[in-house]
Amino acid sequence: MGISERKLREKEQLKELILNAARELFFKQGFEKTSIRNIAESIEYSPGIIYHYFKDKNEIFHTLHTEGFNTLKKKMESVTAIADPMGRLKAMGKQYVQFALENPKIYDLMFMLKAPVEHMVSEEVEGWEEGESIFNLLKLTVREAIMKGYFRGLSAEPLSYMILATLHGLVSLKIRKRTNRIKVNEVDSIVMNSYQAFTLMLDR
């Protein structure tokens, strides 16, 4: 391995070290209490080193948000071999819900915290590539389902948006602990039970 290759590998390793430390601190103490300084302390480097890799804290958290979307997309793509588009759509939705419930803090960062959006605004990034990738994945399957005779009289884009919004609503109420304030039976399983009810509605 040459000098340039070794330096590139060391740079990538340090960048990953920063992201891992930021993720761990975020999980333990939340976004507000995670700072460039305590990330640097965690990896035993000076804060200045971190600025060689990231513009600010928002860029770090935008990177973590993007990693979350990549993982979610892979999970949803894992069921694309299902031939029937309706069955595939249901399986994608289940993957989405399970990912959110298993990774509540990352999901919160992906969809509800301001830092990633503030970074995109500061960098004048148009659109939201990560969110669009999930929406388009759903839309492709919804469009195929319509072509197979499902969802008669409906259009792919608004229907896909409704499905995504429903999935997001189901999990975000749970993640933000609003579900615990509603008097419902079996509060721990309410999200998956509600998703099953939603799939029955899709069938009809």
C-alpha positions in Angstrom: 0.0 0.0 0.0 1.4 3.4 -1.0 1.6 6.5 1.1 -1.5 8.2 -0.5 -3.6 5.0 -0.1 -2.6 4.7 3.6 -3.4 8.4 4.2 -6.8 8.0 2.6 -7.5 4.9 4.7 -6.5 6.7 7.9 -8.7 9.7 6.9 -11.7 7.4 6.4 -11.0 5.6 9.7 -10.9 8.9 11.6 -14.1 10.1 9.9 -15.8 6.9 11.0 -14.4 7.3 14.5 -16.0 10.8 14.7 -19.3 9.5 13.4 -19.4 6.5 15.8 -18.6 8.8 18.8 -21.3 11.3 17.7 -23.8 8.5 17.3 -23.0 7.0 20.8 -23.3 10.4 22.5 -26.5 11.2 20.6 -28.0 7.9 21.9 -26.9 8.6 25.5 -27.6 12.3 25.9 -29.6 13.5 22.9 -28.8 16.1 20.2 -28.6 19.3 22.2 -26.1 17.9 24.7 -23.9 16.4 21.9 -21.2 18.9 20.9 -18.1 19.1 18.8 -16.1 19.4 22.0 -17.5 16.3 23.7 -17.2 14.3 20.5 -13.5 15.4 20.3 -13.1 14.4 24.0 -14.6 11.0 23.4 -12.1 10.2 20.6 -9.2 11.9 22.4 -8.6 14.5 19.6 -8.7 18.2 19.6 -12.0 19.9 18.3 -10.0 21.4 15.5 -9.4 18.0 14.0 -13.1 17.4 13.6 -13.5 20.6 11.5 -11.1 19.1 9.0 -13.8 16.5 8.2 -17.1 18.3 9.0 -18.2 21.9 8.7 -20.2 21.8 11.9 -22.4 19.6 14.2 -25.3 19.7 11.7 -23.2 18.2 9.0 -22.2 15.3 11.3 -25.8 14.7 12.1 -26.8 15.0 8.4 -24.3 12.2 7.7 -25.8 10.0 10.4 -29.3 10.8 9.0 -28.1 9.7 5.6 -26.7 6.4 7.0 -30.1 5.8 8.6 -31.9 6.2 5.3 -29.4 3.9 3.5 -30.1 1.2 6.1 -33.9 1.7 5.9 -33.8 1.5 2.1 -31.8 -1.7 2.1 -34.3 -3.3 4.5 -37.2 -2.3 2.2 -35.4 -3.5 -0.8 -34.8 -6.9 0.9 -38.4 -7.8 0.0 -38.4 -6.7 -3.6 -38.3 -10.3 -4.8 -41.9 -10.7 -3.7 -43.7 -11.1 -7.1 -47.1 -9.8 -6.1 -46.9 -6.0 -5.8 -49.5 -5.9 -3.1 -47.7 -8.5 -1.0 -44.4 -6.6 -1.6 -46.0 -3.3 -0.6 -47.2 -4.8 2.7 -43.8 -6.3 3.3 -42.1 -3.0 2.6 -44.4 -1.3 5.1 -43.6 -3.9 7.7 -39.9 -3.4 7.2 -40.4 0.4 7.6 -42.3 0.0 10.8 -39.9 -2.5 12.3 -36.8 -0.3 11.4 -38.4 2.7 13.1 -39.4 0.8 16.3 -35.9 -0.9 16.5 -34.0 2.4 15.8 -36.2 5.1 17.4 -33.4 7.7 17.9 -32.1 7.3 14.4 -35.6 7.5 13.0 -36.2 10.7 15.0 -33.0 12.1 13.5 -34.0 11.1 10.0 -37.5 12.6 10.1 -38.1 14.9 13.0 -34.9 16.7 14.2 -34.0 20.0 12.4 -30.2 19.5 12.1 -30.2 17.5 8.8 -32.6 20.0 7.1 -30.6 23.0 8.5 -27.5 21.5 7.0 -29.2 21.1 3.6 -30.4 24.7 3.7 -27.0 26.0 4.6 -25.4 24.1 1.8 -28.2 25.2 -0.6 -29.1 21.6 -1.3 -32.2 21.3 -3.5 -34.7 18.5 -2.7 -34.2 15.7 -0.2 -32.5 12.8 -1.9 -32.7 10.5 1.1 -36.4 11.0 1.7 -37.2 10.9 -2.0 -35.4 7.5 -2.3 -37.9 5.9 0.2 -40.9 7.6 -1.4 -39.9 6.6 -4.9 -39.3 3.0 -3.8 -42.9 2.9 -2.5 -44.2 4.7 -5.5 -42.7 2.1 -7.9 -44.5 -0.7 -6.1 -47.7 1.2 -5.8 -47.6 2.0 -9.6 -47.1 -1.7 -10.3 -50.0 -2.6 -8.0 -52.2 -0.2 -9.9 -51.2 -1.8 -13.2 -52.1 -5.2 -11.7 -55.6 -4.0 -10.9 -55.3 -2.9 -7.3 -56.4 0.6 -6.1 -58.8 1.2 -8.9 -59.5 4.9 -9.5 -56.4 6.0 -7.6 -53.2 7.6 -8.7 -49.7 6.4 -7.7 -48.2 9.5 -6.3 -50.9 10.7 -3.9 -51.6 7.1 -2.8 -47.8 6.6 -2.1 -47.7 9.8 -0.1 -50.7 8.7 1.9 -49.1 5.3 2.6 -45.8 7.0 3.6 -47.6 9.5 5.8 -49.6 6.7 7.5 -46.4 4.7 8.3 -44.7 7.8 9.6 -47.7 8.7 11.8 -47.9 5.2 13.3 -44.3 5.1 14.3 -43.7 8.8 15.2 -46.5 8.8 17.8 -44.8 5.8 19.4 -41.3 7.2 19.2 -42.3 10.6 20.6 -44.1 8.8 23.4 -47.5 10.1 22.5 -48.9 6.6 22.4 -48.3 6.2 26.1 -50.7 9.2 26.8 -53.6 7.6 24.9 -55.7 5.2 26.8 -55.5 2.1 24.5 -55.2 -1.6 25.2 -51.9 -3.4 24.5 -49.9 -0.1 24.1 -46.7 -2.0 23.5 -48.1 -3.7 20.4 -50.4 -0.9 19.2 -48.2 0.1 16.3 -47.9 -3.3 14.7 -51.6 -4.1 15.4 -52.5 -0.8 13.7 -50.3 -1.6 10.8 -52.1 -4.9 10.4 -55.4 -3.0 10.4 -54.0 -0.7 7.7 -53.0 -3.6 5.5 -56.5 -4.9 5.7 -57.8 -1.5 4.5 -55.3 -1.7 1.6 -56.8 -5.1 0.6 -60.3 -3.6 0.5 
